[in-house]
Amino acid sequence: MDTSLRQLVRMGSLVMLVLALFLLVQMNHVRNTSATTNTVSFSGEGKVMATPDIAVISASILTQGVDSKSAQDENSRKSKAVSDFLKKQGIEDKDVKTSNYNISPQYKYPPYGGQPTITGYQVTQSYEIKVRDLTKISAVLDGLVSAGANQVNNLGLQVENPEALRSQARQMAIDNAKKKAQELKGQVGISLGRIVNFSEGSNGYPEPMYYDVKNMSAGMGGGGPDIQTGENEIAVNVTITYQIK
């Protein structure tokens, strides 16, 4: 076989290979187009009521002294009293976190300018306390003040694991969409194939509910405030798209 004939054979083989690849791509495109064109979608909704199951209290102990040591000693004494009280309420150490500790000098400024002088020191120790037994919220708030926490800043009621509730609402939404699909099969006599698309939307996570409990150092009396936990709603919407056989 001469050189020109061999080149012709090679060119012919290359052309056949390109055509074969082109046909495969076209067949795959047609198959995918068919799978996504002949489709039907079903929407479903799931709702779960989210009741707060944990309370987070922000509280501080503020003490003053003529020097930093006396202010720290007084703060430590009150801190131990707060810690002992929380343990008696069944609150574990892992649920009590020191969020801030600060020592700052207190100044006296001359009325007509000049160099200020230090008159004492102030120590502030802040806590973040998780209360898992919501029936004890009022008692804890009241007892914190009695134990020495002279600043109780706020109370937040939260859902500790909102993702579990969202997962539950998602499953309800999926079941709702699939139920609609089965009902339509019987009503119009279509045959559903594989799921070709899925989308989800939700209203996010339940927002913590905050109570302003500042200035509680004045004393609450009557065993503390009456706190209502309330409920939030978690809603998930899904859309499932099936191929029609």
Secondary structure, DSSP 8 states (H G I E B T S, - for coil): --HHHHHHHHHHHHHHHHHHHHHHHHHHHHHHHHHHHSEEEEEEEEEEEE---EEEEEEEEEEEESSHHHHHHHHHHHHHHHHHHHHHTT--GGGEEEEEEEEEEEEE--TT-S--EEEEEEEEEEEEEEES-GGGHHHHHHHHHHHT--EEEEEEEE-S-HHHHHHHHHHHHHHHHHHHHHHHHHHH---EEEEEEEEEEE--S---EEEE-TTGGG---TTS-------EEEEEEEEEEEEE-
